[in-house]
């Protein structure tokens, strides 16, 4: 039993050390870790290097010594960068979500330390049906796993299961200038669609997104062009907070930063999937026409129907990257993504075809690619025991990191903690 505890705790410590040292202080440290095992394992964090802010419920016993810049660089290069991303549980995941995001996550699982969440707090910024939100949250999580996300390599959890997201959002609200938010383009666009029913939550959700990212001290965030402004906002907020609360050694933060400024993780070229009805617009769950997208759970006959009805042009032949033929380029990109063939091989195969010949070929390729995902999804949803355990484990792991960051944040801002009263 003691050996089992040691293995489990070693994993927890590895994660916490990344949070405690690599992300917390301006210099890397070498930590010597001491574990105390008991029927309910607990840890106490202490640093002999310098006194730091008090931490939350997760406790770790360690001593630390400074290292030179060469050792620091070696340690930084040996630590995997942390990535955070998520999808809203509104509507079905579609081919654009999968090819543009989730499949990239799957490919990068061995390269990064990954935290993937179902962002249900973001989903309520627009009117929603409560019973559908609950089902959709499990649906999205199941599709993550069915698409190839491995819980042994990546933490998967539901955003609202980690209370620190909402609490940090409020703290950052009190740091962020109003005029920063008024510049957010997506709010203006979405507010027009919602009209008088638009909520404060929609206006504020970029700060919640910043809280999502900053909680996990993520170095990299997978973003598309439409989300770059929000990532820049997260960077600005992190910089403002660190400048305001962490610069002086006389402050509670003792002159050490709380937040890391994240960088964008750019997805590979060709992963952007456009609407089947408009080759100049991104495939979207919010598009009122279901014919504009292929959902991951669409049955074969529906996929075939959507491909047959997708917008094309009257030009002869099929060609890539002609700005006058965006729908043609989009369909070829989809075909390449689901077949894995090179551009040269595809053009050799289809360039002299008519649309009536190419569309069945595309439909067949999409159906074949999605079939294993749909089978695994069905298995996960028929017996949800495994799925729910994955989400519980993921939330517990995420809560350790998020709780630590929240504790640093509140300490820097001068809040009294429960431990201060003991």
KEVOPA-212125 format. One record per residue (C-alpha): residue number from 1; residue in three letters; x, y, z. Coordinates in Angstrom, 2 decimals, padded with zeros to 5 digits, always signed. Each point is the difference from the previous one (the first is absolute). Layout:
BEGIN
{NUM,'Ala',{X,Y,Z}}
...
***
This chain:
BEGIN
{1,'Unk',{+000.00,+000.00,+000.00}}
{2,'Unk',{+002.87,+002.34,+000.85}}
{3,'Unk',{+001.52,-000.64,-003.46}}
{4,'Unk',{-003.28,+000.82,-001.70}}
{5,'Unk',{-000.25,+003.25,+001.96}}
{6,'Unk',{+003.57,+000.89,-000.95}}
{7,'Unk',{-000.66,-000.47,-003.69}}
{8,'Unk',{-003.18,+002.05,+000.11}}
{9,'Unk',{+001.59,+002.74,+002.05}}
{10,'Unk',{+003.05,+000.19,-002.23}}
{11,'Unk',{-002.29,+000.90,-002.89}}
{12,'Unk',{-001.76,+002.65,+002.07}}
{13,'Unk',{+003.31,+001.45,+001.16}}
{14,'Unk',{+001.34,+000.22,-003.54}}
{15,'Unk',{-002.98,+002.12,-001.01}}
{16,'Unk',{+000.17,+002.17,+003.11}}
{17,'Unk',{+003.71,+000.65,-000.34}}
{18,'Unk',{-000.58,+001.37,-003.48}}
{19,'Unk',{-002.61,+002.31,+001.49}}
{20,'Unk',{+001.96,+000.88,+003.15}}
{21,'Unk',{+003.32,+000.73,-001.62}}
{22,'Unk',{+000.12,+000.13,-003.79}}
{23,'Unk',{-003.03,+002.25,-000.21}}
{24,'Unk',{+000.04,+001.75,+003.35}}
{25,'Unk',{+003.41,+001.56,+000.37}}
{26,'Unk',{+002.27,+001.99,-002.33}}
{27,'Unk',{+002.71,-002.63,+000.47}}
{28,'Unk',{-000.17,-003.77,-000.26}}
{29,'Unk',{+000.86,-002.01,+003.10}}
{30,'Unk',{+001.11,-003.50,+000.80}}
{31,'Unk',{-002.43,-001.63,+002.38}}
{32,'Unk',{+000.70,-002.87,+002.34}}
{33,'Unk',{-003.31,-001.59,+000.80}}
{34,'Unk',{-000.92,-001.81,+003.17}}
{35,'Unk',{-003.26,-001.92,+000.19}}
{36,'Unk',{-001.92,-000.99,+003.06}}
{37,'Unk',{-002.36,-002.90,-000.50}}
{38,'Unk',{-003.08,-000.55,+002.12}}
{39,'Unk',{-003.47,-001.44,-000.39}}
{40,'Unk',{-000.95,+003.36,-001.52}}
{41,'Unk',{+003.22,+001.34,-001.55}}
{42,'Unk',{+000.66,+003.69,+000.58}}
{43,'Unk',{+002.91,+002.32,-000.71}}
{44,'Unk',{+001.50,+003.17,+001.34}}
{45,'Unk',{+001.70,+002.51,-002.28}}
{46,'Unk',{+003.03,+001.88,+001.27}}
{47,'Unk',{+002.95,+001.65,-001.74}}
{48,'Unk',{+003.36,+000.64,+001.63}}
{49,'Unk',{+000.99,+002.28,-002.84}}
{50,'Unk',{-002.45,+002.74,+000.85}}
{51,'Unk',{-003.35,+000.29,+001.60}}
{52,'Unk',{-002.90,-000.14,-002.45}}
{53,'Unk',{-003.73,+000.60,+000.30}}
{54,'Unk',{-002.03,-002.54,+001.86}}
{55,'Unk',{-001.52,-002.66,-002.17}}
{56,'Unk',{-003.39,-001.67,-000.14}}
{57,'Unk',{-001.12,-003.39,+001.19}}
{58,'Unk',{+002.54,-002.03,-002.01}}
{59,'Unk',{+003.11,-000.14,+002.20}}
{60,'Unk',{+003.50,-000.98,-001.04}}
{61,'Unk',{+003.23,-000.41,+002.00}}
{62,'Unk',{+002.98,+001.13,-002.01}}
{63,'Unk',{+003.26,+001.89,+000.33}}
{64,'Unk',{+001.42,+002.06,-002.81}}
{65,'Unk',{+003.39,+001.36,-000.96}}
{66,'Unk',{+000.86,+002.46,-002.74}}
{67,'Unk',{+001.70,-001.16,-003.17}}
{68,'Unk',{+002.07,+001.82,-002.57}}
{69,'Unk',{-001.35,+001.17,-003.38}}
{70,'Unk',{+001.37,-003.05,-001.84}}
{71,'Unk',{-001.84,-002.40,+002.31}}
{72,'Unk',{-003.07,+002.20,-000.25}}
{73,'Unk',{-000.04,-000.25,-003.79}}
{74,'Unk',{+000.48,-003.77,+000.17}}
{75,'Unk',{-002.91,-000.39,+002.43}}
{76,'Unk',{-002.27,+002.27,-002.07}}
{77,'Unk',{+000.74,-002.03,-003.13}}
{78,'Unk',{-000.68,-003.28,+001.82}}
{79,'Unk',{-003.45,+001.09,+001.25}}
{80,'Unk',{-002.81,-000.51,-002.46}}
{81,'Unk',{-001.93,+003.16,-000.81}}
{82,'Unk',{-003.53,+000.13,+001.31}}
{83,'Unk',{-002.92,+000.41,-002.43}}
{84,'Unk',{-003.59,+000.87,+000.88}}
{85,'Unk',{-002.96,-000.04,-002.35}}
{86,'Unk',{-003.72,-000.67,+000.03}}
{87,'Unk',{-003.24,-000.10,-001.99}}
{88,'Unk',{-003.43,+001.26,+000.96}}
{89,'Unk',{-002.73,-002.63,+000.49}}
{90,'Unk',{-002.41,+001.79,-002.31}}
{91,'Unk',{-001.24,-002.04,-002.94}}
{92,'Unk',{+001.93,-002.89,-001.50}}
{93,'Unk',{+003.70,+000.02,-000.71}}
{94,'Unk',{+000.51,+000.28,-003.73}}
{95,'Unk',{+002.72,-000.86,-002.47}}
{96,'Unk',{+001.58,+003.45,+000.42}}
{97,'Unk',{+000.35,-000.47,+003.78}}
{98,'Unk',{+001.55,-003.40,-000.55}}
{99,'Unk',{+002.40,+000.72,-002.88}}
{100,'Unk',{+000.89,+003.50,+001.14}}
{101,'Unk',{+000.44,-000.68,+003.72}}
{102,'Unk',{-000.61,-003.41,+001.55}}
{103,'Unk',{+002.06,-002.02,-002.47}}
{104,'Unk',{+002.87,+002.42,+000.59}}
{105,'Unk',{-000.36,-000.59,+003.75}}
{106,'Unk',{+000.21,-003.76,-000.56}}
{107,'Unk',{+003.17,+000.30,-002.07}}
{108,'Unk',{+001.69,+002.20,+002.60}}
{109,'Unk',{-000.80,-002.11,+003.07}}
{110,'Unk',{+003.53,-001.38,+000.35}}
{111,'Unk',{+001.60,+003.41,-000.51}}
{112,'Unk',{-001.88,+002.08,+002.57}}
{113,'Unk',{-001.59,-000.22,+003.44}}
{114,'Unk',{-003.66,+000.35,-000.96}}
{115,'Unk',{-003.14,+001.22,+001.74}}
{116,'Unk',{-003.15,-000.24,-002.11}}
{117,'Unk',{-003.29,+001.20,+001.42}}
{118,'Unk',{-003.65,+000.21,-000.95}}
{119,'Unk',{-000.64,+003.71,+000.54}}
{120,'Unk',{-003.56,-000.14,+001.29}}
{121,'Unk',{+000.28,+003.37,+001.79}}
{122,'Unk',{+000.50,+001.61,-003.39}}
{123,'Unk',{-003.04,-001.81,-001.38}}
{124,'Unk',{-002.41,+001.94,+002.23}}
{125,'Unk',{+000.99,+003.40,-001.40}}
{126,'Unk',{-002.86,-000.55,-002.44}}
{127,'Unk',{-003.52,-001.31,+000.76}}
{128,'Unk',{+000.14,-003.76,+000.51}}
{129,'Unk',{-002.10,-003.00,+001.02}}
{130,'Unk',{+001.27,-001.40,+003.35}}
{131,'Unk',{-000.73,-003.64,-000.80}}
{132,'Unk',{+001.81,+000.29,-003.33}}
{133,'Unk',{+003.05,+001.60,+001.62}}
{134,'Unk',{+000.45,-002.99,+002.31}}
{135,'Unk',{-000.26,-002.50,-002.87}}
{136,'Unk',{+002.17,+002.05,-002.34}}
{137,'Unk',{+002.77,+000.24,+002.59}}
{138,'Unk',{+000.28,-003.78,+000.15}}
{139,'Unk',{-000.36,-000.24,-003.78}}
{140,'Unk',{+002.96,+002.31,-000.60}}
{141,'Unk',{+002.15,-001.83,+002.55}}
{142,'Unk',{-000.86,-003.34,-001.61}}
{143,'Unk',{+000.91,+001.38,-003.43}}
{144,'Unk',{+003.36,+001.18,+001.36}}
{145,'Unk',{+000.78,-003.57,+001.03}}
{146,'Unk',{-001.52,-001.55,-003.11}}
{147,'Unk',{+002.15,+002.28,-002.16}}
{148,'Unk',{+003.18,-001.27,+001.64}}
{149,'Unk',{+000.61,+002.10,+003.12}}
{150,'Unk',{+001.72,-002.39,+002.43}}
{151,'Unk',{-000.74,+000.65,+003.72}}
{152,'Unk',{+003.38,-001.55,+000.81}}
{153,'Unk',{+001.67,+002.84,-001.89}}
{154,'Unk',{-002.51,+002.86,+000.29}}
{155,'Unk',{-002.30,+001.23,+002.74}}
{156,'Unk',{-003.64,+000.29,-001.08}}
{157,'Unk',{-002.51,+001.79,+002.20}}
{158,'Unk',{-003.09,+002.19,+000.09}}
{159,'Unk',{+000.77,+003.66,+000.67}}
{160,'Unk',{-002.64,+000.58,+002.68}}
{161,'Unk',{+001.36,-002.95,+002.02}}
{162,'Unk',{+002.99,+002.19,+000.87}}
{163,'Unk',{-001.45,+002.97,+001.97}}
{164,'Unk',{+003.21,+002.02,-000.37}}
{165,'Unk',{-001.01,+000.93,-003.57}}
{166,'Unk',{-002.95,+002.10,+001.15}}
{167,'Unk',{+001.81,+001.45,+003.02}}
{168,'Unk',{+003.08,+001.07,-001.96}}
{169,'Unk',{-002.28,+001.54,-002.63}}
{170,'Unk',{-001.44,+002.32,+002.66}}
{171,'Unk',{+003.45,+000.95,+001.30}}
{172,'Unk',{+001.18,+000.81,-003.53}}
{173,'Unk',{-003.19,+001.99,-000.60}}
{174,'Unk',{+001.20,+002.34,+002.72}}
{175,'Unk',{+003.39,+000.44,-001.68}}
{176,'Unk',{-001.04,+000.39,-003.65}}
{177,'Unk',{-000.81,+003.51,-001.33}}
{178,'Unk',{-003.46,+000.39,-001.53}}
{179,'Unk',{+001.34,+001.47,-003.24}}
{180,'Unk',{+001.95,-003.20,-000.68}}
{181,'Unk',{-003.25,-001.94,-000.07}}
{182,'Unk',{-001.77,+002.54,-002.18}}
{183,'Unk',{+002.51,-000.75,-002.76}}
{184,'Unk',{-000.91,-003.69,-000.22}}
{185,'Unk',{-001.25,-000.61,-003.54}}
{186,'Unk',{-001.79,-003.30,+000.62}}
{187,'Unk',{-002.24,+001.55,+002.66}}
{188,'Unk',{-001.18,+002.64,-002.44}}
{189,'Unk',{-000.74,-002.63,-002.65}}
{190,'Unk',{-001.83,-002.40,+002.35}}
{191,'Unk',{-001.89,+002.78,+001.77}}
{192,'Unk',{-001.60,+000.98,-003.30}}
{193,'Unk',{-001.35,-003.53,-000.40}}
{194,'Unk',{-001.36,-000.22,+003.56}}
{195,'Unk',{-001.56,+003.47,+000.03}}
{196,'Unk',{-001.56,+001.12,+003.27}}
{197,'Unk',{+000.55,-003.41,+001.60}}
{198,'Unk',{+003.79,+000.45,-000.03}}
{199,'Unk',{+001.48,-000.65,+003.46}}
{200,'Unk',{+002.80,+001.44,+002.08}}
{201,'Unk',{+001.51,-003.47,-000.22}}
{202,'Unk',{+000.48,+000.33,-003.75}}
{203,'Unk',{+001.75,+003.34,+000.49}}
{204,'Unk',{+002.18,-001.47,+002.75}}
{205,'Unk',{+000.81,-003.42,-001.43}}
{206,'Unk',{+003.44,+001.01,-001.36}}
{207,'Unk',{+001.06,+000.54,+003.63}}
{208,'Unk',{-001.32,-003.47,+000.88}}
{209,'Unk',{+002.07,-001.30,-002.91}}
{210,'Unk',{+003.03,+001.83,+001.39}}
{211,'Unk',{-000.66,-001.59,+003.40}}
{212,'Unk',{-000.21,-003.45,-001.65}}
{213,'Unk',{+003.43,+000.47,-001.55}}
{214,'Unk',{+001.79,+001.75,+002.85}}
{215,'Unk',{-001.20,-002.46,+002.66}}
{216,'Unk',{+002.11,-002.77,-001.52}}
{217,'Unk',{+003.08,+002.12,-000.71}}
{218,'Unk',{-000.35,-001.20,-003.60}}
{219,'Unk',{+002.94,+000.82,-002.25}}
{220,'Unk',{-001.93,-000.80,-003.16}}
{221,'Unk',{-003.62,+000.45,-001.05}}
{222,'Unk',{-001.28,-001.40,-003.33}}
{223,'Unk',{-001.83,+002.88,-001.67}}
{224,'Unk',{-001.48,+000.90,-003.36}}
{225,'Unk',{+000.02,+003.48,-001.48}}
{226,'Unk',{-003.37,+000.79,+001.58}}
{227,'Unk',{+001.37,-000.63,+003.50}}
{228,'Unk',{+003.32,+001.84,-000.23}}
{229,'Unk',{-001.47,+003.16,+001.50}}
{230,'Unk',{-001.14,-001.95,+003.05}}
{231,'Unk',{+003.44,-001.54,+000.48}}
{232,'Unk',{+001.56,+003.46,-000.19}}
{233,'Unk',{-002.46,+001.14,+002.66}}
{234,'Unk',{+001.13,-002.85,+002.26}}
{235,'Unk',{+003.60,+001.06,-000.48}}
{236,'Unk',{-000.85,+003.63,+000.75}}
{237,'Unk',{-001.90,-000.95,+003.16}}
{238,'Unk',{+002.87,-002.20,+001.21}}
{239,'Unk',{+002.49,+002.81,-000.59}}
{240,'Unk',{-002.20,+002.59,+001.69}}
{241,'Unk',{-000.59,-002.21,+003.04}}
{242,'Unk',{+003.68,-000.83,+000.39}}
{243,'Unk',{+000.94,+003.67,-000.31}}
{244,'Unk',{-002.69,+001.13,+002.41}}
{245,'Unk',{+000.37,-002.62,+002.73}}
{246,'Unk',{+003.33,-001.75,-000.38}}
{247,'Unk',{+002.76,+002.49,-000.80}}
{248,'Unk',{+001.03,+001.17,+003.46}}
{249,'Unk',{+001.54,-002.32,+002.55}}
{250,'Unk',{-001.96,+001.81,+002.69}}
{251,'Unk',{-003.25,-001.35,-001.51}}
{252,'Unk',{-001.52,-003.32,+001.14}}
{253,'Unk',{+001.24,-001.63,-003.24}}
{254,'Unk',{+003.59,+000.85,+001.07}}
{255,'Unk',{+000.92,+001.33,-003.44}}
{256,'Unk',{-000.84,-003.24,-001.83}}
{257,'Unk',{-002.43,-000.23,-002.86}}
{258,'Unk',{-003.24,-001.94,+000.30}}
{259,'Unk',{-000.92,-000.55,-003.66}}
{260,'Unk',{+001.86,-001.23,-003.03}}
{261,'Unk',{-000.68,+001.80,-003.29}}
{262,'Unk',{-001.22,-002.71,-002.43}}
{263,'Unk',{+001.00,-000.35,-003.64}}
{264,'Unk',{-002.11,-001.11,-002.97}}
{265,'Unk',{+000.32,-003.56,-001.27}}
{266,'Unk',{-000.66,+000.29,-003.72}}
{267,'Unk',{-001.78,-002.92,-001.62}}
{268,'Unk',{+001.40,-001.47,-003.19}}
{269,'Unk',{-000.87,+001.52,-003.34}}
{270,'Unk',{-003.05,-001.52,-001.67}}
{271,'Unk',{-001.80,-000.79,+003.26}}
{272,'Unk',{-002.45,+002.89,-000.40}}
{273,'Unk',{-003.33,-001.39,-001.21}}
{274,'Unk',{-002.54,+002.29,-001.61}}
{275,'Unk',{-003.78,-000.15,-000.29}}
{276,'Unk',{-001.45,-002.40,-002.56}}
{277,'Unk',{-002.32,+002.81,-001.10}}
{278,'Unk',{+002.54,+002.83,-000.09}}
{279,'Unk',{+003.67,-000.64,-000.64}}
{280,'Unk',{+000.95,+003.37,+001.47}}
{281,'Unk',{-001.58,-000.61,+003.44}}
{282,'Unk',{+001.30,-002.32,+002.70}}
{283,'Unk',{-002.00,-003.17,+000.72}}
{284,'Unk',{-001.94,+000.85,+003.16}}
{285,'Unk',{-002.37,-001.57,+002.52}}
{286,'Unk',{-001.91,+003.28,+000.14}}
{287,'Unk',{-000.84,+000.07,-003.71}}
{288,'Unk',{-003.81,-000.31,-000.25}}
{289,'Unk',{+000.30,-002.42,-002.93}}
{290,'Unk',{+000.96,-003.55,+000.97}}
{291,'Unk',{+000.97,-000.52,-003.66}}
{292,'Unk',{+002.97,+002.31,+000.58}}
{293,'Unk',{+001.87,-002.57,+002.11}}
{294,'Unk',{+000.69,-003.71,+000.39}}
{295,'Unk',{-000.52,-001.00,+003.62}}
{296,'Unk',{+002.22,-002.74,+001.41}}
{297,'Unk',{-003.08,-002.05,+000.89}}
{298,'Unk',{-001.84,+000.42,-003.29}}
{299,'Unk',{-001.00,-003.41,-001.41}}
{300,'Unk',{+001.34,-000.97,-003.45}}
{301,'Unk',{-003.19,+000.90,-001.86}}
{302,'Unk',{-000.01,+003.49,+001.51}}
{303,'Unk',{+003.65,+000.57,-000.88}}
{304,'Unk',{-000.70,-001.15,-003.55}}
{305,'Unk',{-002.95,+002.39,-000.25}}
{306,'Unk',{+001.98,+002.98,+001.30}}
{307,'Unk',{+002.90,-000.60,-002.37}}
{308,'Unk',{-002.37,-000.30,-002.95}}
{309,'Unk',{-001.67,+003.28,+000.94}}
{310,'Unk',{+003.20,+001.92,+000.79}}
{311,'Unk',{+000.70,+003.13,-002.02}}
{312,'Unk',{+002.25,-000.35,-003.05}}
{313,'Unk',{+000.62,+001.99,-003.18}}
{314,'Unk',{-000.50,-000.46,-003.70}}
{315,'Unk',{+003.69,+000.16,-000.99}}
{316,'Unk',{+001.51,-002.97,-001.79}}
{317,'Unk',{+002.31,-002.33,+001.91}}
{318,'Unk',{+001.09,+000.04,+003.63}}
{319,'Unk',{+002.91,+002.13,+001.19}}
{320,'Unk',{+001.66,+001.16,+003.22}}
{321,'Unk',{+000.63,+003.51,+001.35}}
{322,'Unk',{-001.89,+001.96,-002.65}}
{323,'Unk',{-001.33,+003.06,+001.91}}
{324,'Unk',{-002.94,+000.11,-002.38}}
{325,'Unk',{-001.01,-003.54,+001.04}}
{326,'Unk',{+000.00,-000.13,+003.85}}
{327,'Unk',{-002.51,-002.88,+000.16}}
{328,'Unk',{+002.20,-002.10,-002.26}}
{329,'Unk',{+003.03,+000.58,+002.22}}
{330,'Unk',{-002.01,-000.77,+003.13}}
{331,'Unk',{-001.27,-003.35,-001.29}}
{332,'Unk',{+003.48,-000.99,-001.13}}
{333,'Unk',{+001.40,+000.94,+003.43}}
{334,'Unk',{-002.61,-002.20,+001.68}}
{335,'Unk',{+000.79,-002.88,-002.35}}
{336,'Unk',{+003.71,+000.34,+000.72}}
{337,'Unk',{-000.58,+000.14,+003.76}}
{338,'Unk',{-002.09,-003.16,+000.16}}
{339,'Unk',{+002.07,-002.03,-002.47}}
{340,'Unk',{+003.53,+001.14,+000.93}}
{341,'Unk',{+000.96,+000.18,-003.68}}
{342,'Unk',{+002.37,+002.64,-001.36}}
{343,'Unk',{-001.21,+002.90,-002.14}}
{344,'Unk',{+001.83,-001.40,-002.98}}
{345,'Unk',{-001.65,-003.43,+000.30}}
{346,'Unk',{-003.45,+001.54,+000.48}}
{347,'Unk',{+000.30,+002.31,-003.00}}
{348,'Unk',{+001.22,-002.90,-002.10}}
{349,'Unk',{-003.08,-001.94,+001.11}}
{350,'Unk',{-002.77,+002.61,-000.25}}
{351,'Unk',{+001.03,+003.07,-002.01}}
{352,'Unk',{-001.85,-001.12,-003.14}}
{353,'Unk',{-003.13,-001.15,+001.85}}
{354,'Unk',{-003.37,+001.72,+000.01}}
{355,'Unk',{-001.71,+000.75,+003.30}}
{356,'Unk',{-002.37,-002.89,-000.54}}
{357,'Unk',{+003.01,-002.32,+000.06}}
{358,'Unk',{+001.95,+001.63,+002.82}}
{359,'Unk',{-002.79,+000.45,+002.54}}
{360,'Unk',{-000.68,-003.76,+000.47}}
{361,'Unk',{+003.74,-000.50,+000.41}}
{362,'Unk',{+000.14,+002.70,+002.70}}
{363,'Unk',{-003.10,-001.31,+001.76}}
{364,'Unk',{+001.39,-003.53,+000.12}}
{365,'Unk',{+003.32,+001.21,+001.41}}
{366,'Unk',{-001.65,+002.09,+002.75}}
{367,'Unk',{-002.33,-002.85,+001.01}}
{368,'Unk',{+002.91,-002.45,+000.20}}
{369,'Unk',{+002.07,+002.40,+002.08}}
{370,'Unk',{-002.76,+000.73,+002.53}}
{371,'Unk',{-001.24,-003.59,+000.36}}
{372,'Unk',{+002.52,-001.10,+002.71}}
{373,'Unk',{-000.67,+003.17,+001.99}}
{374,'Unk',{-003.75,-000.59,-000.09}}
{375,'Unk',{+000.40,-003.63,+001.10}}
{376,'Unk',{+002.20,+000.92,+002.96}}
{377,'Unk',{-002.32,+002.87,+000.98}}
{378,'Unk',{-002.95,-002.37,+000.04}}
{379,'Unk',{+001.87,-002.43,+002.26}}
{380,'Unk',{+000.97,+002.77,+002.43}}
{381,'Unk',{-003.55,+001.33,+000.25}}
{382,'Unk',{-001.64,-003.42,+000.42}}
{383,'Unk',{+002.06,-000.63,+003.13}}
{384,'Unk',{+001.07,+003.34,+001.46}}
{385,'Unk',{+001.93,-001.43,+002.97}}
{386,'Unk',{+003.39,+000.46,-001.66}}
{387,'Unk',{-000.85,+003.41,-001.43}}
{388,'Unk',{-001.14,+001.35,+003.37}}
{389,'Unk',{+003.08,-001.33,+001.76}}
{390,'Unk',{+002.24,+001.71,-002.58}}
{391,'Unk',{-001.79,+003.30,+000.62}}
{392,'Unk',{+000.26,-000.38,+003.78}}
{393,'Unk',{+003.71,-000.79,-000.19}}
{394,'Unk',{+000.57,+002.87,-002.42}}
{395,'Unk',{-001.83,+002.48,+002.23}}
{396,'Unk',{+002.00,-001.09,+003.04}}
{397,'Unk',{+003.30,+000.45,-001.84}}
{398,'Unk',{-001.09,+003.35,-001.44}}
{399,'Unk',{-001.17,+001.17,+003.42}}
{400,'Unk',{+003.50,-000.49,+001.45}}
{401,'Unk',{+001.57,+002.35,-002.55}}
{402,'Unk',{-002.88,+002.48,-000.10}}
{403,'Unk',{-000.30,+000.15,+003.78}}
{404,'Unk',{+003.70,+000.78,+000.35}}
{405,'Unk',{-000.18,+002.87,-002.48}}
{406,'Unk',{-003.16,+001.36,+001.63}}
{407,'Unk',{+001.75,-000.09,+003.38}}
{408,'Unk',{+002.95,+001.99,-001.37}}
{409,'Unk',{-002.38,+002.48,-001.60}}
{410,'Unk',{-001.99,+000.63,+003.17}}
{411,'Unk',{+003.15,+000.25,+002.08}}
{412,'Unk',{+001.46,+002.59,-002.41}}
{413,'Unk',{-003.21,+002.04,+000.19}}
{414,'Unk',{+000.07,-000.03,+003.79}}
{415,'Unk',{-002.83,-002.37,+000.83}}
{416,'Unk',{-000.07,-001.76,+003.36}}
{417,'Unk',{+000.10,-003.78,-000.38}}
{418,'Unk',{-001.46,-002.61,+002.35}}
{419,'Unk',{+003.52,-001.08,+000.92}}
{420,'Unk',{+000.69,+003.56,+001.24}}
{421,'Unk',{-002.70,-000.57,+002.64}}
{422,'Unk',{+001.49,-003.21,+001.33}}
***
